[in-house]
Amino acid sequence: MTIETEEPALTVDELAARAGVTVRTVRFYGTKGLLPPPVIGPRRVGHYGAGHLARLALIEELRRQGLTLAAIERYLDRLPPGLDAHDLAVHRAVVASWAPDAVETVGREELGRRAGRPLGPQDVDRLTAMGVLEVADGDADGAGEGDEGGEGVYRVDAGLLRLGVRLLDVPLSPEAIRAARTVLLDHARAAAHELSRMLREEVPQGDAQAVRSLSAHMQPLVVQALLTAFQRSLTDELREWLGEPPADGSR
């Protein structure tokens, strides 16, 4: 098992707080082999990096989807080796797309803590454009634009927040982000519709238990298949855009 350990600056307490879990949960995943051990620093204190945080977030997302520990272990074992924190965040975002809306209501201070960095008004605007968060009802006058002092209440898509924060450093306008989000959502809905139609043909009508069982087995496979296909297709598109030959050497 490999994991990004660059700048392992988090203690176990800080890691747990950033991930929204307990220290006991972090240690439990460690004993089960789902989370790699920390980097041991001076005075034998263990420290965790961005890769640990991203992997822990992915584990928690898979658990929220209802996967057992054994199923989570199988999912993690099938991941390509050498994934960094960004790659793991992408996997988590794709997994989260199968779940009902995981929306939480938080204040600006808690929002910044969850994000792992201070968020200014422009950051909030861009996260809103991504669909990661929105100003809570009844608080439109007290949050958002011009809010520097930590006030304001927001509805946050917890499954997408960490990935959205990483995208803040990408030089795209809010308009471009909204357009990209629309394209991705439209294609995701179309794929989900076709898969749902296929599953309905395979499961006896009205057998809810069979539907849940099949869904639990299919979700990890479908998520990885979609992500792999998308990454390869995007790579091919970028190579064509840059005038580079395809990865397989064909023309």
N, C-alpha and C positions, 0 to 999 in steps of 0.2 A: 504494500500500500504506500503510495507516494502522496505528498501534500506540500503545498507551498508553505514555507516557513520563514519567508523574508520578513524582517522586522517583527520578531515574535514579542510584541510589546504588552500583551494582555495577560494578567493573572487569571487564575481560574474564576475568581469572583467577578472580574471585569468581563471575561468572556461570557459567563452566565448572564450578567446584566444586559450586555449588548444583544444577546440572542433571545432574551426574555424567558429564560428557563432557570432552574435552580442549579446550584453547584452539584447537588446530589445527582441530577440528571446528567450533567457533563461527565461526572466520574462513572456513572453507570454505563454510558455509551462507550467510554474508554475501556472499561473492563470487558465489554462485549466485542471489542475490536472494531466498532463502527467509527470511532474517532481516534485518530493516531495520538500517541503520547505527546506531551508538551516538550519544548526544548528546555533543558535544564541549564539555568544560568548560575550566577554567583549565589552563594549561600543556599544552593540546592533548591532554589525557587523555580518552579515550572512556569514557562511563559508560552503563550499561544499567539499564532499569527493570523493573517487575513484568511489563509486557506482553512484553518481550523474553524473560524467563524462561519465561513461560507458552507463548509461541509456540515457543520452543526445545524445551520439553517435549513439545508436540504433534508437532513434526517428528520427534523421537526415537521417539515412540509409533508414528507412521505408518511409520517405518523398521523398527521391530521387527515390524510387521505384514507386512513383506515388500514394501511398495510401493517402486517405483523413484523416483529423484529427479524424473523427469518426472511420475509419478503424484502425488507429494507436491505438486509445484508446481501441478498441476491442482486438487488438493483445496484448497490454500490460496487459489487464485484464486477458487474458488467460495464462499468464506466471505463473509458479509455484511460490508460496510465498517464500521469503527469499533468492532470488538469490543474489549472491555477484557480484562484478565487473567482475570477470573472467567469470562467467556464462553469464552475459549480453554481454560480448565481444564475447563469442562463438555464441550466438544468432545473434549478429550483423554480424559476419563473414559468417554465414550460409545465412542470408538475402542478404548479398552483393553478394553471388555467383549467384543470379538470375539476377544481373544487368550487363550491358555491362561494360567492363573494366573501372574502375574509377581511371585512372592513371593521376597523376599530376607530373609536373616537378618542383623540389625544390632544393635549395642549401643545403650544409651541415648544416649551422646554422639553417635554417628553418626545416630541417629534425629532428634535435635534439629537436627543440621546439615542433614539432608535436609529437615526441616520448615521450616527458616529461622527458628525461634524456640524458646525453651526450652519444654519440655513437662512440666507438673506431673502428679501422680497423677490428678487429675480429667480432664485433657486426654487422658491415656492411656486412661482408662475410656471416654471418649466416642468416641475413635478405635476402640477395641475394639468398642463397640456398633455403629459404622458398618460393621464388617467390614474396616476398613483395616489393622488389625494385631491380633496376638494374642501372648501370652507364649509363648516357645519352650518345647517339651517339656523337662522336666528343670530348668526354671528358675523354676517357679511360686513357689518360696519366696524367690527372690532378686530378683524384679522385680515391677513393678506397684504394688499398693497400698502407699502409704507410702514409695515409693522416691524419695528426693529427691537422692541423691548421684551419679547418673549410672550406677549399676549396672543390670544386667538385660539380657536378650537377647530380641529380639522378631522375629517373622516379620511382614514388612511387605508389603502390596500396593503396590508402587512406583507403579503406574499411578493409584492413587486417593489417595495420601498428600497431595499438595499440595491437592487439592480438599477432602479431609477436614479439613485444617488450617484452611482458610478457613471451613469450616462450624462450627469450634469457637466462633466468635463469634456464631453463631445461637442464640437462647435456646430450645433444645429439650432435653427430658430424654432420657437414654439410652433409656428405654422408647419414647418417641415416635420416636426415630431408628431403633430396631430395627423398629418397626412399619412405618415408611415404607420402610425397606430391603426388608422382606418383600414389600410391595405392588409395588415397582419390579422386584424380581427375578422375582416370579411373572409379571408382564406381559411382561418382557423374554424370559423362557423361552418363553412362549406365542408371542410374535412370532417368535422364532428357530425354533421348531418349525414354524410355518406356512411361513416362508420356506424352511426346509430341505426341506419337503415339496414346495414349488413347484419348487425347483432340481432335485430328484431327478426330477421329471417332464420337465425340459428337457435333462438330460444323460444320454447313454447309460450304462447300468448298467456299473459296473466301470471307467469311464474316469477314472482318478484325475487325469490331467493336465488333462482338460477341467474337472473340478470345481475344481481349483486356479486355473485361468485364469479361470473364471467368477467365482469367489469374489473374486479380486484386483480384477476390474473392478467387482463389485457392492458391495464393502464401503464404499468412500467414499460412493457414492450412497445406500446404505441408511442409513448412519450419519447423514448430513445430513438425509435424509428423516425419520428417527425423531426426531431432535433438533428439527427445525423443527416437526413435528406436535405434539410434546410441549409445546414452548414456547408455541405458539399455543393449545393446549387448556388449558394451565395459566392463561394470561392470561384466557381466557374464563371459566374457573371462578372465578378471583379477582374478575373484574368482577361476575359473578353474585352471589358472596358479599357483595360490598360494595354491591350494589344499583345498579351502574353499567350503562349501556347497552353492548351488544356493540361491539367495535371497528369493525365495518362499519355500525353505526347501526341494525341490524335489531332487532326486539323478539321 
